[in-house]
Amino acid sequence: MNRRGGREKAAESLLKSQAEGWGPTSFRVTMAGYLEALTVRAYSKATCHSRASDLLRFARWAEERGLVGPAETTRPVLEQYQRHLFYVRKPNGRPLGTTTQQHLLTSLKGYFRWCARQALTQANPAADLLLPRLGVRLPRATLTPTQVEKVLAQPNVKTAVGLKDRAVLEVLWATGLRRSEVVQLSLYDVREEAGAVFVREGKGKKDRVVPVSARCLGWVRRYVEEARPRLVVAPDEGRLFVSDVGNALSPTTLSREVAAYVKAAEVGVKGGCHLFRHACATAMLEGGADVRFVQELLGHASLETTQVYTRVTITKLKAVYEATHPGARATVPEAATVDNVTAEDVLAAIEAEDEAEAETEMG
């Protein structure tokens, strides 16, 4: 089961807890109540599913030790769980990443804060729980512009699937979007006349406008006109990119397809969608782009080392993009038949995202 499917199953399991006989003050029933509260507060489905997975993991651990509800949980219990996360090993023998440990514990802090407000506990046992310190890690590997071009050349653009894949790769390289943002793009989110892509409810449910190269827009236009009609199946939901069999493209499928092209290119680097996010940011920073503009492009509202910074306009962002992104200066394809912050801070933030996505969940 993939990661997304596992999270959805966790949410379903918690929501069915009361019907399965769990008491009203049990971990599972109160966690279901917490998820409902998050939904009412307009948290995204992805966030709720992620919290459900984190919380169910703790519930199972606690139940194995004879604890059944939040009222029995103390700070020493949570500190014991924190030690468990530090020492536990994944099936491949590697420890959980520090980012993952912090994510799991942050979910617990939110849950117990809600429990205290609902008088399910006398006090919040997680209030003074210290989270693991995150180091500043730069990307382990990234692609140079030359290597990117080699990967971009891999799809067979004489086929509908190959043309779709080329358009996807061009979007990843040109925009630095997260894979979840790419699969959510609609046909109407690409504004060719403005030279931009509209990202709706990206991470943190924040909208943003991202400049895109003319070459990328050319490949997307070719795909939409020549390949998409041959791939899409009814009912057409209006997503920009569809899978090889015509339905909605999932983040997991996208990662697998991109990783296959990276491997085929034999560039000496392993990875998927995040390689292009790394490459986009690195190329622009090396080209002289101000860190603030790269932050805006990537959708980083803030970083640990970042004070509040002035949001930049799309006009200024587009100008910087065209001056610093290698793809913005590349050739547009002709139609054919379908057959205060440092650069290190920005790159470290991307690496933290990558680690969080790559961690394999247990339990």
N, C-alpha and C positions, 0 to 999 in steps of 0.2 A: 504493500500500500504506500502511495506517495505521501509526502509530508502534508499537502493540502487535504487529501482525503482523510488522513489520520486526525487532523484538527477538527474536521467536520464531524467525524465519528465521536470525538470527545465531547463536542457540544451537544450532539444528539443524546449521548449517554447521560449527561448531566440533566438535560431537560426532561428525561424520562424517569429520573430518580424517584420522584414521589410516587409515581404509578407503580414502581417496582418495589415499594414497601420501605424505602428509607424514611426515617423519621424527620419531622419538620426542622429539627435543630442539627441534623447531620451535616457533614461536610457537603455531600452531594446536593442535597436539597437547597441548602443556603447558597452554594455556589451557583446553582441554577437561578436563584433569586438575584444574585449579583450580576449574572450575565444579562438578565432581563433589565436590570437597572442601567447597564451600559447601553443596551439597545435603545431604551427610552431616551437616553442622553445623546442619541445619534452617533454612537461609535459605529464604525464600519463593521460589516459582517466578518471581514478578514481579521480585524482586531479581536472581536468577540470569540471567534474560533481559536485564535492564538491563545487568548487568556484561558479558554476552556481546556485546551490541551495542557497548559502549564499547571492549572489548578487540579485537574484530574490526576496528574502525575503525583502531586503532593498528597491528594486524598488517598490514593492507593498506598503510598508509602506510610502514611499515618495509620490507616486502617490495619496494615500488617503489624503495627506495633500497639494495637488495642485502643487507638484513639478514634472516636467516631464523629466529633463535632468541634467547631471553633471554640466553644466554651472551655474545652479541656486543653487547649493549646496555650503554651507559655513561651516566653522568649527562649529559654533553654531548649525547648522542643524545636523551635525554628533554627536555632544555632546548630543543633544536631543534624537537621535536614541540610543546612548549608554545608556542613562538613561532608555529609553523604554526597552532595553534588560535586564537591571538590575531588573526592576519591573515586567516584564511580567511573567505570570505563565503558565506552561504546563497544559495539560488536567487533570493531576493527582494532580494539585495544588502546585507542587513544582517549585521553580525558576530554571532558566537555570543555569547550572554549570558554574563556572568561566572560565574553560577551553573552554567551548562552546562559551561563550561571547567573549573571546579573539580570538577564531577561526573566528567568524563572522566578527569581526572588522578588523582582519588581512587581510581577503579577500577584504574588502572595501579599505584598505590602498593600496593594490596592484593595484586594479582597478583605483583608483583616481591618483596614481602615473603614470599609463599608460595614463590616460586622459590628464594629464598635459604635458606629452611628445608628445602627439598627438595634442596639442593646442586646446583641447576640453574644457579646463578651463584655466583661466588666471593664476591661481596658483593652487597648490595642497592643497585642504582644509583639507586633512587628514594627512598632513605632521607632524603636531605637536599634533596629537590626542594621548592622553595617554591611553595605554591599561590597562585592569585590572591586578592587581598583582596576580600572581599564588602562592598559598601557597604550602608547601611541605606536601603532604598527602600520608601516607602509605596505602597499600592495606587494605580495610575494612575487608576482610576475605581471608584466603588462606587455602590450603589443606596440611596436613602433609603427609609424604610419606606413612604412614599406611592408611590414608584416600584415597590417590590416588590409592593405590592397591585395595581398596574396590570398587572404581569406575571402575577401569580397569576390574574387575571380573564380571561386570554386563552384558555385551553382551553375547548372546548365540552363541558361536563360532562353534556350530554344523550346523549353517545356513550360507548362503553366506552373508547375510546382517550383521549378528552378527560378522562374521569374519572381514568384512570390517570395522565395527565400532570399533572393538578391535584394529585393525591396526591404525586407525585414532587416537584413544586415546593414543596409545603407542607413536605415532609420536609427539603429543602435549606435552606429559610428557617428552619425551626424548630430545626434541629439543627446547622447549619454543617458537616455531614459532607462529606468528600471524595467525589468522584464514584465512586472505586473502592470506597469503603465503602458507598455507597448501593446499587450494583448487587450487592454481596455479601450484603445483608440477606436473611434468611430470614423466612418467615411467623412463626416462633416467636421472632424477635428483637425484635418489637414487644410490649412488656409494658404493655398498656393499663391494667391494674389498678394498676400502679406508676407510670404516667405517664412511661415511659422507653423508650429503645431500647438494646438490647445490641449493641455493635459488636464483632464477633469478629475478632481478628487484624487490627487496623487497621495503620497505618504503623508499621513496626518490630515487627510481629507482636504488638502489645500490645492486649489487650482493654480496653474501657472501657464505662461505662454513661452514657448521655447523656439528660438530661431532655427532654421534648417537650411541646408545648402541647396542651391539650384539643382545640383546633380542628384541629390537625394530625392527632391521633388520630382525630377524627371523619371527616376526609376519607379517611384510610387505611382505616378500617372500611368506609366506603361502597364504596371501590374493591375491597376484598377480598370483600365480600359481593355486590356488584352487577356489577362489571366484570371482575375477574380470571377468574372461571369461564368467561366468554365469550371470553377472549383466550388463556388458556393451552392448550398442546397437549401431548400425551403424547410422551415421559415427563415428568411434572411433577417438576422437581428441587427444588421447594419454595422457590424464590427469591420474595421478596416482589414485586418488580417484574419484569414480562416485557416483551418488545418488542411492537410493534404486531402482529406475526405470531405471538406466543405463545411464543417461545423465550427463552433467557436474554438479558437486556439487557446490552449491552457499554458500557464507559465512553465510547467514541467516539460511539456512537449516542446515548447520554444527552446528551453535550455538544452534539451537533448539534441535538437536539430542544429543549433548553433555550435555546440561542442563537437558534433560530427564534422562540420566544415572546418573548424579550427584544427582538428586532428588530420583531416585530409590535406590541409595546406602545408603540413610538416614544418611549422614555424618554431618548433621546439618549446612550445608553451601549451599547457593544458588548461581548459576552462571553458566557460560558456558566455552568457550575456554580459556578465560583469566585467569581462576582459575589455569589452568595447566601452563600458562606462569609465574604466580606468584609463584606457587609451585616449578617449575624448578629453578627459580632464587633464591628463598629462601633456597632451599635445598643445592644448590651449595655454596652459601655464608656461610651458617651455617657449611658446610663441609670444609670450609677453602679456597675456591677459591678466587683469587685476583679479585677485582672489575673490572679491565680492561678486564679480560677474560670473565666475565659475560656480560659486555657491548658488547663485540665482538659477543658472542653467540646470544644475543638478537637483534643485529642489531641496537644498539644505537650508531650512529656516534658521538654524543656529548650530553651532558646534560648541564643545565644552570650553574651548579657549576663546570663543567669540563673544564680544559684547554686542549689544544691539547695533546693527548696521543699517544704513539707509538703503531701502529697496531701489533697484535701478529700473529705469524705464525700458520697455521692449525695444525702443528705437536705439538707445545706447547699447543695450545688450546685443542687438543684431549687428551694430557697427563693430563692436569688439569681436563678435563671433566671426564675422566675415574677414576680419584682419588677422585672426589667430588660428582658426581651425583649418587644417590642411584640406579637408573635404570641401570647404566653401570655395576653394579656388580651383577645383577639379572640373573636368569637362562634363557637360550635361549629355546623357545618352540620347541617341536618336531613336525614334520609334521603329519597331521591327515586328515582324510576324512572331507570334509566340511559338515557338518551338522552345587688517591687523592680525590678521590671521595669516598663517604661512601656507605655502603650497603643500607642505608636508601635512598640515592639519586637514586639508581638503582630501588628500589621498588617503590619509589614515581613516577618515570618516567613511570613505568608500570601502576600505578594507574591512571595517567593522560591519558594514552592511553585508558584505560578501560572506564573512564568517557566520553571521546570524542565519543567512539563507542556506549555507552549506551544511550546518550542523544536522546530523541525523538524530531525530528524536527517539528516545527510548521509552518503553512502557506504553 
